[in-house]
Amino acid sequence: MGEDLEIIPITKSTLREAVKSNKFWNDEVAPLPKSKATWLLQNNRIEEDDYCGIIAVEKGKIMAYILLFPDLINTVEKTVEKVYWMLLWWVHKKYKDTVLGTYFYREALGLTKSRVIIKSFAEEVNEFYKKQPFDVLLARERFTLFFSVEPSILVGRFPKLTPFKPVLKVLDKTVAFLVRNKNNWGIKKRTAILSYEYPQSIDDKLWAFIAPLCKDDLILKTQEYVNWQLDHKQYTQVNPGDTFPYKSLLAGLSSKVYITNVAVKEGEKIIGFFSYVVNNKEFNVKYFLVEEEKKLAVIVDALMEHFIKEKTSFIFTDDAILAKKITEKYSAIFVYKKIKKALAHKTLSLTLGHLSFHNRDGHFF
């Protein structure tokens, strides 16, 4: 490793100082959007000496980064314990074939006393994790539901189509228009009985609806925590045409990125709640809660009404029930499914038991 390489463990306290001095946002690549760092500092369950990451800097440039999110889990013994999500593990191409990546990983385990949960990981490190002391906490399907052709994805998979990208873009708009109109047919009639509220924060009435539906979640949910998780200030939207101040390793900086929280009401009664992030063409479902199964179909209609209104191209979710209901009722161009494994370090001796690992757990985008 280079002599000028500086390894910096980041606690909440040091992150606060870094935000004040703009320490990690002067280069063309930043570890995370500054708005995300500021948002992380607002989480009161993270203590000042809790580690939020580890970073390697060489001559002012980031060479490696692991993002850690301290969190609280429920256990089958009905206790609450602190864990750390390992959400991002990145190494600059200059150090890809060196020991830096492995060294960083071991440092992160040491800082957290191995109390680590990994929600998902890239295929290229699958063999690595098979050799590490982790248990598979849950294997689940991740769904991407496409409602247009998506030229960028097609060209990425089939490079020979690159010369035809302009034609594919025209085709994409045409297909998206037709599919959107088809899916929109009749939806207003089915949701006519509903009304929507768009809370900036979760009040007591809405929390009374949310709380019992999250009581057996792996991650401990409180009103304060969910308000933090769904805070719109974590995103940085850059005006179209403006120069981006930097590129971020963690999502949350875009020309079109925002969160919308929707309380679905029938009369005066709340019957559903969902929250989603729009990131350019992506519609990323963060929360989807329904109290009564008989109301599931109409809440799916409500979500799809918002998806169509946003004019996004694809839905991203780990919620298998939601994905199934959408594809049963609405037309998609294709559905991409991938098995994702959540891992827990053996130090935790973690089992789910009566608890559930949901899409909303560890969802910090």
Secondary structure, 3 states (H helix, E strand, C coil): CCCCEEEEEEEHHHHHHHHHHCCCCCCCEECCCHHHHHHHHCCCCCCCCCEEEEEEEECCEEEEEEEEEEEEEECCCCCEEEEEEEEEEEECHHHCCCCHHHHHHHHHHHHCCCCEEECCCCHHHHHHHHCCCEEEEEEEEEEEEECCCCHHHHHHHCHHHHHHHHHHHHHHHHHHHHHHHHHHCCHHHHCCCEEEECCCCCCHHHHHHHHHHCCCECECCCHHHHHHHCCHHHCEECCCCCCCCCEECCCCEECCEEEEEEEEEECCEEEEEEEEEEECCEEEEEEEEECCHHHHHHHHHHHHHHHHHHCCCEEEECCHHHHHHHHHHCCCCEEEEEEEEEEEEHHHCCCCCCCECCCCCCCCC
